[in-house]
Amino acid sequence: MQTVTVSASQAYPVHIGGGLLAQAGALAAGMTPSRTCAVITDSTVERLYAPLVCRSLQEAGFAVCLYAFPAGEQSKNLETYSKILNFLAQNKLTRSDCVAALGGGVVGDMAGFAAATYQRGVDYIQIPTTFLAASDSSVGGKTAVDLPSGKNLVGAFHQPEMVLCDTDAFRTLPEEAFADGVAETVKHGLIADQSFFHTLMAGDIRRDIDAVVRRNVEIKASIVREDELEHGRRKLLNFGHTLGHAIEKCSGYAVTHGRAVAVGMVLATRAAERMGHSPAGTLHALLEACRRFGLPTESPYAPSELYAAAVSDKKRDGGHIDVVVLEEIGRAKTVRLDMEGLRAFTEAAF
């Protein structure tokens, strides 16, 4: 087991390695005084891993209750959030109890937001079971639900007590789901670590999965330490997300997050090169990475459709939005645009 410490408003460990789900109870018992735990998961993960995790928690002395909602981004809404809150209340959880988010990014967001708001905040632990969640969304304390108007428009910053990444769980992922995590991994290399990017291009991510997850977590932890509430440097983690979220929304969330971000990075980099924000050749390097890892590069939606979806992005600040562009491979910056500038940027992406 490897451990990375995230130094946010509260410090917490991220444990990484194979076989850790069976140790969930023992590890959680050392991180929270709670002895009642509500495990929140989805219908897919419930079948695969909930029995193992619940048994581990019980053996460590926790009283456990389990709630599963239908798997998929379509469940990431206020209705599901309300059902989770009612489940916590019906099971008489108190502020001294805790929540465990067992699953991918949707579960982590939903359970984390419920923990952030139930009785004004209870402890929670993240137990990601996807490469994407382990490498990105489980770390940093962002929690949210979607509205019909856009993705992640209701949420809170609420740091977990612990993150437990069992890399053996990735073996059950379909290739497309694993590729979602690859997209965010490539993003981390592009914005923060040129050497990591080149290592990914030359190596075997599945073979080196523990080391890859660890480096992802280290990159994100360093950014969160500097800017927990996303007033500055943390915005760099949104590379590809403005137009990526627009693609997700236009598709009714049929396009997965990682695949949408991959296309969003390509679009943003093409626009950035054409507008002089990124040097020539940056797009070529990104396209090579997408081809190497089987990630999409073309938007199924027109610039006008993406612009209309992007103007409701939560990252918009009044009449402006910060888009992330690459200064070079391994280094990024934000460019502040007004809405006409965003329209021009979107059109330049095609």
URQUINOR-V49994 format. One line per field, one symbol per residue. psi: psi as a letter, one per 40 degrees, with the letter a starting at -180 (. if undefined). burial: + if it has 9 or more other ideal C-beta (glycine too) atoms within 8 Angstrom, else -. A space follows every 50 residues. Layout:
# URQUINOR-V49994
psi = ???
burial = ???
This chain:
# URQUINOR-V49994
psi = hihhhhgadiiiihhhiieedeeddddddeeieiehhhhhaidddddded dddddddddeehhhihhhihiiddegidddddddddddddefiieeaiih hhaadddddddddddddhffhiiiihgieiddddecdeheehiiiiidei hfehaihhiidihhhheddedehiddddddddddddddddeegddddddd deahdddfddddddddddddddddddgdefebddddeehedddddddddd effdhiddddddddddddddddddeediiiedddddddddddefiiehhe iiddddddddeeieehgbeiihihihdihehiiihhiadddddddddee.
burial = ---+++-+---++++++--++-+++++++-++-+-++++++++-++-+++ -+++-+++-+-+-++++++-+-+-+++--++-+++-+++---+---++++ ++++++++++++++++++--+++++++++++++++++++++++++++--+ +++++-++++++++++++++--+---++++++++++++++++++-+++++ +---+--+++-++++++++++++++-++-----+++++++++++++++++ +-+-+++++++++++++++++++-+-++---++-+++++++-+-+-+-+- +-+-+++-+++-+-++---++++++++++++++++-+-+--+++++++++
